[in-house]
Amino acid sequence: MDIKNIFSKILSSIIGFLVIGSLISLFQAIILTIFFVSVNPESVGDWLSITYSLIVLFNIIAGIYFGLKSYKLKDIWYTVFKPTKNNAIISLILSIAFAIFVVVAFGEKSFVSTYTFKPILNMIAIPLLIISYFIIFYPFSALCNFVYKYKQDILFKNSKAIIIILLILLNPLFTVYSGVLGVVYRYEIMNEPCGVRIVGFIEPSPAKDSGIQVDEIIFKVNDIEIKSISDLKGYLDAYDPSIDLIIHTKSNSYPVEPHLQDGRYLLGVNLTREMCKRSISIKYGEVLTSSSG
């Protein structure tokens, strides 16, 4: 058994998956925009998960086929994408540069997992960011290295148009942007607003004085459902002080007397929107939506 040969086939399969996967990821945001966002998100529900699963499955099958075929034929694409030290160095430099940019630009904010959409520690997020970028940028790095080495060779000239198109499609800006856009759309469609979370207080704070704690989630004021910050702001803008105001959170209910300042009623809170997983149940041909915290 030739271990080196088997290892080369595995690497070829993985790289084939990366190339195919990177190209398809560029079109995911377009697909989501046209197909999912154009319809009522409430009618989408968990079908988005099925679509993503099918896309991933197609990427894996097509990538393995593409990689093994190129390895067997030793064609131009095997020459372009085969693992080399220079390809790895270029990809690593690009990934570190992008990671530094992200930290400098968004360092004051928490990194969020693209799978759970929950904040993760920077000491864990930054190495994962570099590793992810290293993998994502490898096809572009390999193409750049190939053009540099073979720009005068007949091998490059015969496939010049396709390679230039791939360089445009697989450049870091396109791949990162399409990936982020895909995650954002997936988050917005798979989840829906279900309240506002208190992240801090601003003195004077009637909400704090009433006993409300940080991290409590407001979902109703009196009998009015609150799904977003604008919902709460709208209620306070139209607030009638002759009516007792009761704030309902997921853990308790609190009577609050809003603070009047510059003609506006305020609760003295810093808020962020709370998103809950959207779920659907199909009954008698109708799509019914519900939220679970």
Residue pairs with C-beta under 8 A, 6 or more apart in sequence:
8 71
9 67
9 68
9 71
11 82
11 83
12 67
12 68
12 70
12 71
12 78
12 82
13 63
13 64
13 67
13 68
14 63
14 67
15 67
15 81
15 82
15 83
15 138
15 139
15 142
16 62
16 63
16 64
16 65
16 66
16 67
16 68
16 70
16 81
17 59
17 60
17 62
17 63
17 64
17 66
17 67
18 63
18 135
18 136
18 138
18 139
19 63
19 66
19 77
19 81
19 139
19 170
20 59
20 62
20 63
20 66
21 59
21 63
22 136
22 139
22 170
22 175
23 166
23 169
23 170
24 55
24 58
24 59
25 175
25 178
25 179
25 182
26 169
26 174
26 175
26 178
27 178
28 55
28 178
28 182
29 178
29 181
29 182
29 185
32 182
32 185
32 186
32 189
33 185
36 44
36 48
36 185
36 189
37 185
37 189
41 188
41 189
41 192
41 278
42 192
42 278
42 280
42 287
42 289
43 280
43 287
44 189
44 278
45 278
45 279
45 280
45 287
45 289
46 190
46 279
46 280
48 186
48 189
48 190
49 190
52 186
66 77
70 77
70 78
70 81
71 78
76 155
76 158
76 159
79 146
79 150
79 155
80 142
80 143
80 146
80 163
81 87
81 139
81 142
82 142
84 142
84 145
86 145
87 138
87 141
87 142
87 145
88 138
88 141
90 141
90 144
90 145
91 134
91 137
91 138
91 140
91 141
91 142
92 134
94 133
94 137
94 140
94 141
94 172
95 129
95 130
95 131
95 132
95 133
95 134
95 136
95 137
96 130
98 133
98 137
98 172
98 176
99 126
99 129
99 130
99 133
102 129
103 122
103 126
107 122
110 119
110 120
110 122
111 119
111 120
111 121
111 122
111 125
111 126
111 129
112 118
112 119
112 120
113 119
113 120
114 183
117 187
117 191
117 275
133 172
133 176
136 172
136 175
136 176
136 179
137 172
137 175
139 166
139 170
140 167
140 170
140 171
140 172
140 175
143 163
143 166
143 167
143 170
144 167
146 156
146 163
147 156
147 163
147 167
150 156
156 163
168 174
187 275
189 278
190 277
190 278
191 275
191 276
191 277
191 278
192 227
192 275
192 276
192 278
192 289
192 291
193 227
193 228
193 273
193 274
193 275
193 276
194 217
194 219
194 227
194 274
194 275
194 276
194 291
194 293
195 217
195 218
195 219
195 226
195 227
195 250
195 273
195 274
196 217
196 218
196 226
196 228
196 229
196 231
196 232
196 271
196 272
196 273
196 274
197 215
197 216
197 217
197 218
197 271
197 272
197 273
197 274
198 207
198 212
198 213
198 214
198 215
198 216
198 217
198 218
198 269
198 270
198 271
199 214
199 215
199 270
199 271
199 272
200 214
200 269
200 270
201 207
201 208
201 214
201 268
201 269
201 270
202 266
202 268
202 269
202 270
203 268
204 259
204 268
205 259
205 267
205 268
205 269
206 256
206 257
206 258
206 259
206 266
206 267
206 268
207 247
207 254
207 256
207 267
207 268
207 269
208 268
208 269
210 247
210 254
210 255
210 256
211 252
211 254
212 247
212 249
212 254
212 256
212 269
216 249
216 250
216 251
216 252
217 249
217 250
217 274
217 293
218 226
218 232
218 247
218 248
218 249
218 271
219 225
219 226
219 227
219 248
219 249
219 250
220 226
220 247
220 248
221 232
221 235
221 245
221 246
221 247
221 248
222 243
222 244
222 245
222 246
224 231
224 235
225 231
226 232
226 235
228 273
229 271
229 272
229 273
232 267
232 271
236 258
236 264
236 265
236 266
236 267
237 264
237 265
239 245
239 258
239 265
241 258
241 260
241 265
244 255
245 255
245 256
245 257
245 258
246 253
246 254
246 255
246 256
247 253
247 254
247 256
247 267
250 293
256 267
258 265
258 266
258 267
259 265
259 266
259 267
259 268
260 266
274 293
276 291
276 292
276 293
277 291
277 292
278 289
278 291
279 289
279 290
279 291
279 292
280 287
280 288
280 289
280 290
281 288
281 290
282 288
